[in-house]
Amino acid sequence: MVKISRAVFWKAAILTIIVFILGIFTGFLLESSRISEIVETYKQVEIDWADAKMQSSYFQVVDIAKCKTAIEENLRFSDKVYQEGLKLERYEEANKLVKRISLDYEKKRYTLLKMEFWLNSIALKKRCNAKYDNLVYFYVDKPTYIQRSEQNAQAIILKELKRRYAAQVMLIPLPIDLDLSIINIITNTYNITNIPSLLINEEVKLDGVHGLEDIENLINPGINNK
């Protein structure tokens, strides 16, 4: 009887080990597939960035009569950039089972794309008197524990703001720790020293975490009536 019990024990142990290994292997395959999707998505960013740079050149000389079309295209591009950002965020958060590959290069390209979009938005507001608000969100890509908690809280609030006002608010998240010269210039220009920070319409800076109502009170006064 003892021998039978021991045999059953070892069979169960071996079966458990096999199931465990298969689970890890399956998870590894899924995570590897997800990483490949991330890389492919970032490749698309390179094309989008080139597109944004061409738009930027055009917006500098756009005829006032064509402002409506230019604004509509920039708004469409805004939504595309925002949705791609959400997708990449979900991919990266899901990569738990395998060691993450370095995506710093791809992240830099995506950040430059968002920077180009911000400049386009500024140009259209000046040249075409566009009625939307630029809201730049400064954060760090590799946060400390406290920074991560604060950034998560602020990100939730900003997502709700974007959901409420859609194209009326240009939400532009920019990481400041990717060693990009243009980001360094921006943070120095606007004295961005705390994380997270918000910059509203290139004029108002908010340090730390701010609630939805606080931000709403500082954007276009007419936006809440639309």
TORNU-154413 format. One record per atom (N, C-alpha, C): residue number from 1; residue in one letter; atom name; x, y, z. Coordinates in steps of 0.1 Angstrom, whole numbers. Example, Ala and Ser with C-alpha at 12.3 -4.5 7.8 and 13.67 -1.06 7.14 Angstrom:
% residues 2
<r 1,"A","N",<132,-57,78>>
<r 1,"A","CA",<123,-45,78>>
<r 1,"A","C",<132,-33,78>>
<r 2,"S","N",<128,-22,71>>
<r 2,"S","CA",<137,-11,71>>
<r 2,"S","C",<129,0,79>>
***
This chain:
% residues 226
<r 1,"M","N",<8,-12,0>>
<r 1,"M","CA",<0,0,0>>
<r 1,"M","C",<9,13,0>>
<r 2,"V","N",<19,12,8>>
<r 2,"V","CA",<28,24,8>>
<r 2,"V","C",<35,26,-5>>
<r 3,"K","N",<39,15,-12>>
<r 3,"K","CA",<45,17,-25>>
<r 3,"K","C",<35,23,-35>>
<r 4,"I","N",<22,19,-35>>
<r 4,"I","CA",<12,25,-44>>
<r 4,"I","C",<10,39,-41>>
<r 5,"S","N",<9,43,-29>>
<r 5,"S","CA",<7,57,-25>>
<r 5,"S","C",<19,66,-30>>
<r 6,"R","N",<31,60,-28>>
<r 6,"R","CA",<43,68,-32>>
<r 6,"R","C",<43,69,-48>>
<r 7,"A","N",<39,59,-55>>
<r 7,"A","CA",<39,60,-69>>
<r 7,"A","C",<29,70,-74>>
<r 8,"V","N",<17,70,-67>>
<r 8,"V","CA",<7,80,-71>>
<r 8,"V","C",<12,94,-68>>
<r 9,"F","N",<19,96,-57>>
<r 9,"F","CA",<25,109,-53>>
<r 9,"F","C",<35,114,-64>>
<r 10,"W","N",<44,105,-68>>
<r 10,"W","CA",<53,109,-79>>
<r 10,"W","C",<47,112,-92>>
<r 11,"K","N",<37,104,-96>>
<r 11,"K","CA",<30,107,-108>>
<r 11,"K","C",<23,120,-108>>
<r 12,"A","N",<17,123,-96>>
<r 12,"A","CA",<10,136,-95>>
<r 12,"A","C",<20,147,-95>>
<r 13,"A","N",<32,145,-89>>
<r 13,"A","CA",<42,155,-89>>
<r 13,"A","C",<48,158,-103>>
<r 14,"I","N",<50,147,-110>>
<r 14,"I","CA",<55,148,-124>>
<r 14,"I","C",<45,156,-133>>
<r 15,"L","N",<32,152,-131>>
<r 15,"L","CA",<21,158,-139>>
<r 15,"L","C",<21,173,-136>>
<r 16,"T","N",<22,176,-123>>
<r 16,"T","CA",<21,190,-119>>
<r 16,"T","C",<33,198,-125>>
<r 17,"I","N",<45,192,-125>>
<r 17,"I","CA",<57,199,-131>>
<r 17,"I","C",<55,201,-146>>
<r 18,"I","N",<49,191,-153>>
<r 18,"I","CA",<47,192,-167>>
<r 18,"I","C",<37,203,-170>>
<r 19,"V","N",<26,203,-163>>
<r 19,"V","CA",<16,214,-165>>
<r 19,"V","C",<22,228,-162>>
<r 20,"F","N",<30,229,-152>>
<r 20,"F","CA",<37,241,-148>>
<r 20,"F","C",<46,246,-160>>
<r 21,"I","N",<54,237,-165>>
<r 21,"I","CA",<63,240,-176>>
<r 21,"I","C",<55,244,-188>>
<r 22,"L","N",<45,237,-191>>
<r 22,"L","CA",<36,240,-203>>
<r 22,"L","C",<30,254,-201>>
<r 23,"G","N",<26,257,-189>>
<r 23,"G","CA",<20,270,-187>>
<r 23,"G","C",<30,281,-189>>
<r 24,"I","N",<42,279,-184>>
<r 24,"I","CA",<53,289,-185>>
<r 24,"I","C",<56,291,-200>>
<r 25,"F","N",<57,280,-207>>
<r 25,"F","CA",<61,280,-222>>
<r 25,"F","C",<50,287,-230>>
<r 26,"T","N",<37,284,-226>>
<r 26,"T","CA",<26,291,-233>>
<r 26,"T","C",<26,306,-231>>
<r 27,"G","N",<28,309,-218>>
<r 27,"G","CA",<29,323,-215>>
<r 27,"G","C",<41,330,-222>>
<r 28,"F","N",<52,323,-223>>
<r 28,"F","CA",<64,329,-230>>
<r 28,"F","C",<60,332,-244>>
<r 29,"L","N",<53,322,-251>>
<r 29,"L","CA",<50,324,-265>>
<r 29,"L","C",<40,336,-267>>
<r 30,"L","N",<31,337,-257>>
<r 30,"L","CA",<21,348,-258>>
<r 30,"L","C",<28,361,-256>>
<r 31,"E","N",<37,362,-247>>
<r 31,"E","CA",<44,374,-244>>
<r 31,"E","C",<53,378,-255>>
<r 32,"S","N",<60,368,-261>>
<r 32,"S","CA",<69,370,-273>>
<r 32,"S","C",<61,376,-284>>
<r 33,"S","N",<49,370,-286>>
<r 33,"S","CA",<40,375,-297>>
<r 33,"S","C",<36,389,-295>>
<r 34,"R","N",<33,392,-282>>
<r 34,"R","CA",<29,406,-279>>
<r 34,"R","C",<40,415,-281>>
<r 35,"I","N",<52,412,-278>>
<r 35,"I","CA",<64,420,-280>>
<r 35,"I","C",<66,423,-295>>
<r 36,"S","N",<64,413,-303>>
<r 36,"S","CA",<65,415,-317>>
<r 36,"S","C",<54,425,-322>>
<r 37,"E","N",<42,424,-316>>
<r 37,"E","CA",<32,433,-320>>
<r 37,"E","C",<36,448,-316>>
<r 38,"I","N",<42,449,-305>>
<r 38,"I","CA",<47,462,-300>>
<r 38,"I","C",<57,468,-310>>
<r 39,"V","N",<66,460,-314>>
<r 39,"V","CA",<77,464,-323>>
<r 39,"V","C",<70,468,-337>>
<r 40,"E","N",<61,461,-342>>
<r 40,"E","CA",<54,464,-354>>
<r 40,"E","C",<46,477,-353>>
<r 41,"T","N",<40,479,-341>>
<r 41,"T","CA",<33,491,-339>>
<r 41,"T","C",<42,503,-339>>
<r 42,"Y","N",<54,502,-333>>
<r 42,"Y","CA",<63,513,-333>>
<r 42,"Y","C",<69,516,-347>>
<r 43,"K","N",<69,505,-355>>
<r 43,"K","CA",<74,508,-369>>
<r 43,"K","C",<64,517,-376>>
<r 44,"Q","N",<51,515,-374>>
<r 44,"Q","CA",<41,524,-380>>
<r 44,"Q","C",<43,538,-375>>
<r 45,"V","N",<48,540,-363>>
<r 45,"V","CA",<51,553,-357>>
<r 45,"V","C",<60,561,-366>>
<r 46,"E","N",<70,554,-371>>
<r 46,"E","CA",<80,561,-379>>
<r 46,"E","C",<74,567,-392>>
<r 47,"I","N",<64,560,-398>>
<r 47,"I","CA",<57,566,-409>>
<r 47,"I","C",<49,577,-405>>
<r 48,"D","N",<42,576,-393>>
<r 48,"D","CA",<33,586,-388>>
<r 48,"D","C",<41,599,-385>>
<r 49,"W","N",<54,597,-380>>
<r 49,"W","CA",<62,608,-376>>
<r 49,"W","C",<66,616,-389>>
<r 50,"A","N",<69,609,-399>>
<r 50,"A","CA",<73,615,-412>>
<r 50,"A","C",<60,623,-417>>
<r 51,"D","N",<49,617,-416>>
<r 51,"D","CA",<36,623,-420>>
<r 51,"D","C",<34,636,-412>>
<r 52,"A","N",<36,635,-399>>
<r 52,"A","CA",<34,647,-390>>
<r 52,"A","C",<44,658,-394>>
<r 53,"K","N",<56,655,-397>>
<r 53,"K","CA",<66,665,-401>>
<r 53,"K","C",<62,672,-414>>
<r 54,"M","N",<56,665,-423>>
<r 54,"M","CA",<51,671,-435>>
<r 54,"M","C",<39,680,-432>>
<r 55,"Q","N",<31,675,-424>>
<r 55,"Q","CA",<19,683,-420>>
<r 55,"Q","C",<24,696,-413>>
<r 56,"S","N",<34,695,-405>>
<r 56,"S","CA",<40,707,-398>>
<r 56,"S","C",<45,717,-408>>
<r 57,"S","N",<51,713,-418>>
<r 57,"S","CA",<56,722,-428>>
<r 57,"S","C",<44,729,-435>>
<r 58,"Y","N",<34,721,-438>>
<r 58,"Y","CA",<22,726,-445>>
<r 58,"Y","C",<15,736,-437>>
<r 59,"F","N",<13,733,-424>>
<r 59,"F","CA",<6,741,-415>>
<r 59,"F","C",<12,755,-413>>
<r 60,"Q","N",<25,756,-416>>
<r 60,"Q","CA",<32,769,-414>>
<r 60,"Q","C",<28,778,-426>>
<r 61,"V","N",<23,773,-437>>
<r 61,"V","CA",<20,781,-449>>
<r 61,"V","C",<6,779,-453>>
<r 62,"V","N",<-2,772,-446>>
<r 62,"V","CA",<-16,769,-450>>
<r 62,"V","C",<-24,782,-452>>
<r 63,"D","N",<-31,782,-463>>
<r 63,"D","CA",<-40,793,-466>>
<r 63,"D","C",<-51,794,-456>>
<r 64,"I","N",<-55,806,-452>>
<r 64,"I","CA",<-65,807,-441>>
<r 64,"I","C",<-78,801,-446>>
<r 65,"A","N",<-81,801,-459>>
<r 65,"A","CA",<-93,796,-465>>
<r 65,"A","C",<-94,781,-463>>
<r 66,"K","N",<-82,774,-461>>
<r 66,"K","CA",<-81,760,-460>>
<r 66,"K","C",<-80,756,-445>>
<r 67,"C","N",<-81,765,-436>>
<r 67,"C","CA",<-79,762,-422>>
<r 67,"C","C",<-88,751,-417>>
<r 68,"K","N",<-101,751,-421>>
<r 68,"K","CA",<-110,741,-416>>
<r 68,"K","C",<-106,727,-419>>
<r 69,"T","N",<-101,724,-431>>
<r 69,"T","CA",<-96,711,-435>>
<r 69,"T","C",<-84,708,-427>>
<r 70,"A","N",<-75,717,-425>>
<r 70,"A","CA",<-62,715,-418>>
<r 70,"A","C",<-65,711,-404>>
<r 71,"I","N",<-74,718,-397>>
<r 71,"I","CA",<-78,716,-383>>
<r 71,"I","C",<-84,702,-382>>
<r 72,"E","N",<-93,699,-391>>
<r 72,"E","CA",<-100,686,-391>>
<r 72,"E","C",<-90,674,-392>>
<r 73,"E","N",<-80,676,-401>>
<r 73,"E","CA",<-70,665,-403>>
<r 73,"E","C",<-61,664,-390>>
<r 74,"N","N",<-58,675,-384>>
<r 74,"N","CA",<-50,675,-372>>
<r 74,"N","C",<-57,668,-361>>
<r 75,"L","N",<-70,671,-360>>
<r 75,"L","CA",<-79,664,-350>>
<r 75,"L","C",<-79,649,-352>>
<r 76,"R","N",<-81,645,-365>>
<r 76,"R","CA",<-81,631,-368>>
<r 76,"R","C",<-67,625,-364>>
<r 77,"F","N",<-57,632,-367>>
<r 77,"F","CA",<-44,627,-364>>
<r 77,"F","C",<-42,626,-348>>
<r 78,"S","N",<-48,635,-341>>
<r 78,"S","CA",<-47,635,-327>>
<r 78,"S","C",<-53,622,-321>>
<r 79,"D","N",<-65,619,-326>>
<r 79,"D","CA",<-72,607,-322>>
<r 79,"D","C",<-63,594,-325>>
<r 80,"K","N",<-57,594,-337>>
<r 80,"K","CA",<-49,583,-341>>
<r 80,"K","C",<-37,581,-331>>
<r 81,"V","N",<-30,592,-328>>
<r 81,"V","CA",<-19,592,-319>>
<r 81,"V","C",<-23,587,-305>>
<r 82,"Y","N",<-34,592,-301>>
<r 82,"Y","CA",<-39,589,-287>>
<r 82,"Y","C",<-43,574,-286>>
<r 83,"Q","N",<-50,569,-296>>
<r 83,"Q","CA",<-54,555,-296>>
<r 83,"Q","C",<-41,546,-297>>
<r 84,"E","N",<-31,550,-305>>
<r 84,"E","CA",<-19,542,-306>>
<r 84,"E","C",<-12,541,-292>>
<r 85,"G","N",<-12,553,-285>>
<r 85,"G","CA",<-6,554,-272>>
<r 85,"G","C",<-13,544,-262>>
<r 86,"L","N",<-26,544,-262>>
<r 86,"L","CA",<-34,535,-253>>
<r 86,"L","C",<-30,520,-257>>
<r 87,"K","N",<-29,517,-269>>
<r 87,"K","CA",<-26,503,-273>>
<r 87,"K","C",<-12,499,-268>>
<r 88,"L","N",<-2,508,-270>>
<r 88,"L","CA",<11,505,-266>>
<r 88,"L","C",<12,504,-251>>
<r 89,"E","N",<4,512,-244>>
<r 89,"E","CA",<4,512,-229>>
<r 89,"E","C",<-1,498,-225>>
<r 90,"R","N",<-12,493,-231>>
<r 90,"R","CA",<-17,480,-227>>
<r 90,"R","C",<-8,469,-230>>
<r 91,"Y","N",<-1,470,-242>>
<r 91,"Y","CA",<9,459,-245>>
<r 91,"Y","C",<20,459,-234>>
<r 92,"E","N",<26,470,-231>>
<r 92,"E","CA",<37,471,-222>>
<r 92,"E","C",<33,466,-208>>
<r 93,"E","N",<21,470,-203>>
<r 93,"E","CA",<16,465,-190>>
<r 93,"E","C",<14,450,-190>>
<r 94,"A","N",<11,444,-201>>
<r 94,"A","CA",<8,430,-202>>
<r 94,"A","C",<21,422,-202>>
<r 95,"N","N",<32,428,-205>>
<r 95,"N","CA",<45,420,-206>>
<r 95,"N","C",<50,417,-191>>
<r 96,"K","N",<45,406,-185>>
<r 96,"K","CA",<49,403,-172>>
<r 96,"K","C",<57,391,-171>>
<r 97,"L","N",<56,381,-180>>
<r 97,"L","CA",<62,368,-178>>
<r 97,"L","C",<76,367,-184>>
<r 98,"V","N",<79,376,-193>>
<r 98,"V","CA",<93,375,-199>>
<r 98,"V","C",<100,388,-196>>
<r 99,"K","N",<113,388,-197>>
<r 99,"K","CA",<120,400,-195>>
<r 99,"K","C",<118,409,-207>>
<r 100,"R","N",<114,422,-204>>
<r 100,"R","CA",<110,431,-215>>
<r 100,"R","C",<123,434,-223>>
<r 101,"I","N",<121,434,-237>>
<r 101,"I","CA",<132,439,-245>>
<r 101,"I","C",<132,454,-244>>
<r 102,"S","N",<144,460,-247>>
<r 102,"S","CA",<145,474,-247>>
<r 102,"S","C",<137,481,-258>>
<r 103,"L","N",<128,489,-254>>
<r 103,"L","CA",<120,496,-264>>
<r 103,"L","C",<123,511,-264>>
<r 104,"D","N",<135,515,-258>>
<r 104,"D","CA",<138,529,-256>>
<r 104,"D","C",<138,536,-270>>
<r 105,"Y","N",<144,530,-280>>
<r 105,"Y","CA",<145,536,-293>>
<r 105,"Y","C",<132,539,-299>>
<r 106,"E","N",<123,529,-298>>
<r 106,"E","CA",<109,530,-303>>
<r 106,"E","C",<101,541,-295>>
<r 107,"K","N",<103,541,-282>>
<r 107,"K","CA",<97,551,-274>>
<r 107,"K","C",<101,565,-278>>
<r 108,"K","N",<114,566,-281>>
<r 108,"K","CA",<118,580,-285>>
<r 108,"K","C",<112,584,-297>>
<r 109,"R","N",<110,575,-307>>
<r 109,"R","CA",<104,579,-320>>
<r 109,"R","C",<89,583,-317>>
<r 110,"Y","N",<83,575,-309>>
<r 110,"Y","CA",<69,578,-306>>
<r 110,"Y","C",<67,592,-298>>
<r 111,"T","N",<77,595,-289>>
<r 111,"T","CA",<77,607,-282>>
<r 111,"T","C",<79,619,-292>>
<r 112,"L","N",<88,617,-301>>
<r 112,"L","CA",<90,628,-311>>
<r 112,"L","C",<78,630,-320>>
<r 113,"L","N",<71,619,-323>>
<r 113,"L","CA",<58,620,-330>>
<r 113,"L","C",<48,629,-322>>
<r 114,"K","N",<47,627,-309>>
<r 114,"K","CA",<38,635,-301>>
<r 114,"K","C",<43,649,-300>>
<r 115,"M","N",<56,651,-300>>
<r 115,"M","CA",<61,664,-299>>
<r 115,"M","C",<58,672,-312>>
<r 116,"E","N",<59,665,-324>>
<r 116,"E","CA",<56,671,-336>>
<r 116,"E","C",<41,675,-337>>
<r 117,"F","N",<33,666,-332>>
<r 117,"F","CA",<18,669,-332>>
<r 117,"F","C",<15,681,-323>>
<r 118,"W","N",<22,682,-312>>
<r 118,"W","CA",<20,694,-303>>
<r 118,"W","C",<23,707,-311>>
<r 119,"L","N",<35,707,-317>>
<r 119,"L","CA",<39,719,-325>>
<r 119,"L","C",<29,722,-336>>
<r 120,"N","N",<23,711,-342>>
<r 120,"N","CA",<13,713,-352>>
<r 120,"N","C",<0,720,-346>>
<r 121,"S","N",<-3,715,-334>>
<r 121,"S","CA",<-15,721,-327>>
<r 121,"S","C",<-13,735,-324>>
<r 122,"I","N",<-1,739,-319>>
<r 122,"I","CA",<2,753,-316>>
<r 122,"I","C",<1,761,-329>>
<r 123,"A","N",<7,756,-340>>
<r 123,"A","CA",<7,764,-352>>
<r 123,"A","C",<-7,767,-357>>
<r 124,"L","N",<-16,757,-356>>
<r 124,"L","CA",<-30,758,-361>>
<r 124,"L","C",<-38,768,-352>>
<r 125,"K","N",<-35,767,-339>>
<r 125,"K","CA",<-42,776,-330>>
<r 125,"K","C",<-39,791,-334>>
<r 126,"K","N",<-26,793,-337>>
<r 126,"K","CA",<-21,807,-340>>
<r 126,"K","C",<-26,811,-354>>
<r 127,"R","N",<-24,802,-364>>
<r 127,"R","CA",<-27,806,-378>>
<r 127,"R","C",<-42,806,-381>>
<r 128,"C","N",<-49,796,-375>>
<r 128,"C","CA",<-63,794,-379>>
<r 128,"C","C",<-73,797,-368>>
<r 129,"N","N",<-68,801,-356>>
<r 129,"N","CA",<-76,804,-345>>
<r 129,"N","C",<-85,792,-341>>
<r 130,"A","N",<-78,781,-341>>
<r 130,"A","CA",<-85,768,-337>>
<r 130,"A","C",<-90,769,-323>>
<r 131,"K","N",<-102,763,-320>>
<r 131,"K","CA",<-108,764,-307>>
<r 131,"K","C",<-106,750,-300>>
<r 132,"Y","N",<-95,747,-295>>
<r 132,"Y","CA",<-93,736,-287>>
<r 132,"Y","C",<-82,739,-277>>
<r 133,"D","N",<-80,730,-267>>
<r 133,"D","CA",<-70,733,-257>>
<r 133,"D","C",<-59,722,-258>>
<r 134,"N","N",<-46,727,-257>>
<r 134,"N","CA",<-35,718,-257>>
<r 134,"N","C",<-32,715,-242>>
<r 135,"L","N",<-32,702,-239>>
<r 135,"L","CA",<-29,698,-225>>
<r 135,"L","C",<-17,688,-226>>
<r 136,"V","N",<-5,693,-222>>
<r 136,"V","CA",<7,684,-222>>
<r 136,"V","C",<9,678,-208>>
<r 137,"Y","N",<11,665,-208>>
<r 137,"Y","CA",<13,658,-196>>
<r 137,"Y","C",<27,653,-195>>
<r 138,"F","N",<35,658,-186>>
<r 138,"F","CA",<49,654,-184>>
<r 138,"F","C",<50,643,-173>>
<r 139,"Y","N",<56,632,-177>>
<r 139,"Y","CA",<58,621,-168>>
<r 139,"Y","C",<72,615,-170>>
<r 140,"V","N",<75,604,-163>>
<r 140,"V","CA",<87,597,-165>>
<r 140,"V","C",<84,583,-169>>
<r 141,"D","N",<92,578,-178>>
<r 141,"D","CA",<90,564,-184>>
<r 141,"D","C",<94,554,-174>>
<r 142,"K","N",<104,557,-165>>
<r 142,"K","CA",<109,547,-155>>
<r 142,"K","C",<107,554,-141>>
<r 143,"P","N",<95,553,-136>>
<r 143,"P","CA",<92,561,-124>>
<r 143,"P","C",<96,553,-111>>
<r 144,"T","N",<98,560,-100>>
<r 144,"T","CA",<100,554,-87>>
<r 144,"T","C",<86,549,-83>>
<r 145,"Y","N",<86,542,-71>>
<r 145,"Y","CA",<73,537,-66>>
<r 145,"Y","C",<63,548,-64>>
<r 146,"I","N",<68,559,-58>>
<r 146,"I","CA",<59,571,-55>>
<r 146,"I","C",<54,577,-68>>
<r 147,"Q","N",<64,579,-77>>
<r 147,"Q","CA",<60,586,-90>>
<r 147,"Q","C",<50,577,-98>>
<r 148,"R","N",<52,564,-97>>
<r 148,"R","CA",<43,555,-104>>
<r 148,"R","C",<29,557,-99>>
<r 149,"S","N",<27,557,-86>>
<r 149,"S","CA",<14,559,-79>>
<r 149,"S","C",<8,572,-83>>
<r 150,"E","N",<15,583,-83>>
<r 150,"E","CA",<10,596,-87>>
<r 150,"E","C",<7,597,-102>>
<r 151,"Q","N",<16,591,-110>>
<r 151,"Q","CA",<13,591,-124>>
<r 151,"Q","C",<1,583,-128>>
<r 152,"N","N",<-1,572,-121>>
<r 152,"N","CA",<-13,564,-124>>
<r 152,"N","C",<-26,571,-121>>
<r 153,"A","N",<-25,578,-109>>
<r 153,"A","CA",<-37,586,-105>>
<r 153,"A","C",<-40,597,-115>>
<r 154,"Q","N",<-30,604,-119>>
<r 154,"Q","CA",<-32,615,-129>>
<r 154,"Q","C",<-36,610,-142>>
<r 155,"A","N",<-31,599,-147>>
<r 155,"A","CA",<-34,593,-160>>
<r 155,"A","C",<-49,590,-160>>
<r 156,"I","N",<-54,584,-149>>
<r 156,"I","CA",<-68,581,-149>>
<r 156,"I","C",<-77,593,-150>>
<r 157,"I","N",<-73,604,-144>>
<r 157,"I","CA",<-81,616,-145>>
<r 157,"I","C",<-80,622,-159>>
<r 158,"L","N",<-68,622,-165>>
<r 158,"L","CA",<-67,627,-179>>
<r 158,"L","C",<-74,619,-189>>
<r 159,"K","N",<-75,606,-187>>
<r 159,"K","CA",<-83,597,-196>>
<r 159,"K","C",<-97,601,-196>>
<r 160,"E","N",<-102,604,-184>>
<r 160,"E","CA",<-116,607,-182>>
<r 160,"E","C",<-119,621,-189>>
<r 161,"L","N",<-109,630,-187>>
<r 161,"L","CA",<-110,643,-193>>
<r 161,"L","C",<-111,642,-208>>
<r 162,"K","N",<-102,633,-214>>
<r 162,"K","CA",<-102,631,-228>>
<r 162,"K","C",<-115,625,-233>>
<r 163,"R","N",<-120,615,-225>>
<r 163,"R","CA",<-133,609,-228>>
<r 163,"R","C",<-144,619,-229>>
<r 164,"R","N",<-144,628,-220>>
<r 164,"R","CA",<-155,638,-219>>
<r 164,"R","C",<-155,648,-231>>
<r 165,"Y","N",<-143,653,-234>>
<r 165,"Y","CA",<-142,664,-243>>
<r 165,"Y","C",<-136,660,-257>>
<r 166,"A","N",<-131,648,-258>>
<r 166,"A","CA",<-126,643,-271>>
<r 166,"A","C",<-117,653,-279>>
<r 167,"A","N",<-122,657,-291>>
<r 167,"A","CA",<-114,666,-299>>
<r 167,"A","C",<-112,680,-294>>
<r 168,"Q","N",<-119,684,-284>>
<r 168,"Q","CA",<-118,697,-278>>
<r 168,"Q","C",<-106,699,-269>>
<r 169,"V","N",<-100,687,-266>>
<r 169,"V","CA",<-87,687,-258>>
<r 169,"V","C",<-77,679,-265>>
<r 170,"M","N",<-65,685,-268>>
<r 170,"M","CA",<-54,678,-273>>
<r 170,"M","C",<-45,673,-262>>
<r 171,"L","N",<-47,660,-258>>
<r 171,"L","CA",<-39,654,-247>>
<r 171,"L","C",<-26,649,-252>>
<r 172,"I","N",<-15,654,-247>>
<r 172,"I","CA",<-2,651,-253>>
<r 172,"I","C",<8,646,-241>>
<r 173,"P","N",<8,633,-239>>
<r 173,"P","CA",<17,628,-228>>
<r 173,"P","C",<32,628,-233>>
<r 174,"L","N",<41,633,-225>>
<r 174,"L","CA",<55,633,-230>>
<r 174,"L","C",<64,629,-218>>
<r 175,"P","N",<72,618,-220>>
<r 175,"P","CA",<81,613,-210>>
<r 175,"P","C",<93,622,-210>>
<r 176,"I","N",<99,626,-199>>
<r 176,"I","CA",<110,635,-199>>
<r 176,"I","C",<123,628,-196>>
<r 177,"D","N",<123,615,-195>>
<r 177,"D","CA",<136,608,-191>>
<r 177,"D","C",<141,599,-202>>
<r 178,"L","N",<138,603,-215>>
<r 178,"L","CA",<144,595,-226>>
<r 178,"L","C",<156,601,-233>>
<r 179,"D","N",<161,612,-226>>
<r 179,"D","CA",<173,619,-231>>
<r 179,"D","C",<171,624,-245>>
<r 180,"L","N",<161,631,-248>>
<r 180,"L","CA",<158,638,-261>>
<r 180,"L","C",<161,653,-259>>
<r 181,"S","N",<168,659,-268>>
<r 181,"S","CA",<172,673,-266>>
<r 181,"S","C",<160,682,-266>>
<r 182,"I","N",<150,679,-275>>
<r 182,"I","CA",<139,688,-276>>
<r 182,"I","C",<131,688,-264>>
<r 183,"I","N",<130,676,-257>>
<r 183,"I","CA",<122,675,-245>>
<r 183,"I","C",<130,682,-234>>
<r 184,"N","N",<143,681,-234>>
<r 184,"N","CA",<151,689,-224>>
<r 184,"N","C",<149,704,-226>>
<r 185,"I","N",<148,708,-238>>
<r 185,"I","CA",<146,723,-240>>
<r 185,"I","C",<132,727,-235>>
<r 186,"I","N",<122,719,-238>>
<r 186,"I","CA",<109,722,-233>>
<r 186,"I","C",<108,722,-218>>
<r 187,"T","N",<114,712,-211>>
<r 187,"T","CA",<113,712,-197>>
<r 187,"T","C",<120,723,-191>>
<r 188,"N","N",<131,728,-197>>
<r 188,"N","CA",<138,739,-192>>
<r 188,"N","C",<131,752,-194>>
<r 189,"T","N",<125,753,-206>>
<r 189,"T","CA",<117,765,-210>>
<r 189,"T","C",<105,767,-200>>
<r 190,"Y","N",<98,757,-197>>
<r 190,"Y","CA",<86,758,-188>>
<r 190,"Y","C",<89,754,-174>>
<r 191,"N","N",<102,752,-171>>
<r 191,"N","CA",<106,749,-157>>
<r 191,"N","C",<99,737,-151>>
<r 192,"I","N",<99,726,-159>>
<r 192,"I","CA",<92,714,-155>>
<r 192,"I","C",<102,706,-146>>
<r 193,"T","N",<100,707,-133>>
<r 193,"T","CA",<109,701,-123>>
<r 193,"T","C",<102,690,-115>>
<r 194,"N","N",<89,690,-114>>
<r 194,"N","CA",<82,680,-107>>
<r 194,"N","C",<74,670,-116>>
<r 195,"I","N",<73,658,-111>>
<r 195,"I","CA",<66,648,-119>>
<r 195,"I","C",<55,642,-110>>
<r 196,"P","N",<42,641,-115>>
<r 196,"P","CA",<38,646,-129>>
<r 196,"P","C",<36,661,-129>>
<r 197,"S","N",<35,666,-141>>
<r 197,"S","CA",<32,681,-143>>
<r 197,"S","C",<23,682,-155>>
<r 198,"L","N",<15,692,-155>>
<r 198,"L","CA",<7,695,-167>>
<r 198,"L","C",<10,709,-172>>
<r 199,"L","N",<9,711,-185>>
<r 199,"L","CA",<10,724,-191>>
<r 199,"L","C",<-2,727,-200>>
<r 200,"I","N",<-10,737,-197>>
<r 200,"I","CA",<-22,740,-204>>
<r 200,"I","C",<-20,752,-213>>
<r 201,"N","N",<-22,749,-226>>
<r 201,"N","CA",<-22,760,-236>>
<r 201,"N","C",<-9,768,-235>>
<r 202,"E","N",<2,761,-232>>
<r 202,"E","CA",<15,767,-232>>
<r 202,"E","C",<16,779,-223>>
<r 203,"E","N",<8,780,-213>>
<r 203,"E","CA",<8,791,-204>>
<r 203,"E","C",<7,787,-189>>
<r 204,"V","N",<-2,778,-186>>
<r 204,"V","CA",<-5,775,-172>>
<r 204,"V","C",<2,761,-169>>
<r 205,"K","N",<10,761,-158>>
<r 205,"K","CA",<17,749,-154>>
<r 205,"K","C",<12,745,-141>>
<r 206,"L","N",<9,732,-140>>
<r 206,"L","CA",<4,726,-127>>
<r 206,"L","C",<13,715,-123>>
<r 207,"D","N",<19,716,-111>>
<r 207,"D","CA",<28,705,-106>>
<r 207,"D","C",<20,695,-97>>
<r 208,"G","N",<24,683,-98>>
<r 208,"G","CA",<17,673,-90>>
<r 208,"G","C",<4,668,-96>>
<r 209,"V","N",<-3,660,-88>>
<r 209,"V","CA",<-16,655,-92>>
<r 209,"V","C",<-27,665,-90>>
<r 210,"H","N",<-36,666,-101>>
<r 210,"H","CA",<-47,676,-100>>
<r 210,"H","C",<-60,669,-105>>
<r 211,"G","N",<-71,672,-98>>
<r 211,"G","CA",<-83,666,-100>>
<r 211,"G","C",<-90,671,-113>>
<r 212,"L","N",<-100,664,-117>>
<r 212,"L","CA",<-107,667,-130>>
<r 212,"L","C",<-113,681,-130>>
<r 213,"E","N",<-119,685,-119>>
<r 213,"E","CA",<-126,698,-118>>
<r 213,"E","C",<-115,709,-119>>
<r 214,"D","N",<-104,707,-112>>
<r 214,"D","CA",<-93,717,-112>>
<r 214,"D","C",<-89,720,-127>>
<r 215,"I","N",<-87,709,-134>>
<r 215,"I","CA",<-82,711,-148>>
<r 215,"I","C",<-93,717,-157>>
<r 216,"E","N",<-105,713,-155>>
<r 216,"E","CA",<-117,718,-163>>
<r 216,"E","C",<-118,733,-161>>
<r 217,"N","N",<-115,738,-149>>
<r 217,"N","CA",<-116,752,-146>>
<r 217,"N","C",<-106,761,-153>>
<r 218,"L","N",<-95,754,-158>>
<r 218,"L","CA",<-84,761,-164>>
<r 218,"L","C",<-83,760,-179>>
<r 219,"I","N",<-91,751,-185>>
<r 219,"I","CA",<-92,751,-199>>
<r 219,"I","C",<-102,761,-205>>
<r 220,"N","N",<-104,761,-218>>
<r 220,"N","CA",<-112,770,-224>>
<r 220,"N","C",<-125,772,-217>>
<r 221,"P","N",<-129,784,-212>>
<r 221,"P","CA",<-141,787,-204>>
<r 221,"P","C",<-154,782,-211>>
<r 222,"G","N",<-153,782,-225>>
<r 222,"G","CA",<-166,778,-231>>
<r 222,"G","C",<-167,764,-234>>
<r 223,"I","N",<-157,756,-230>>
<r 223,"I","CA",<-157,742,-233>>
<r 223,"I","C",<-168,734,-225>>
<r 224,"N","N",<-171,739,-213>>
<r 224,"N","CA",<-180,732,-205>>
<r 224,"N","C",<-195,734,-209>>
<r 225,"N","N",<-197,744,-218>>
<r 225,"N","CA",<-210,747,-222>>
<r 225,"N","C",<-213,741,-236>>
<r 226,"K","N",<-204,733,-241>>
<r 226,"K","CA",<-206,728,-255>>
<r 226,"K","C",<-212,714,-253>>
***
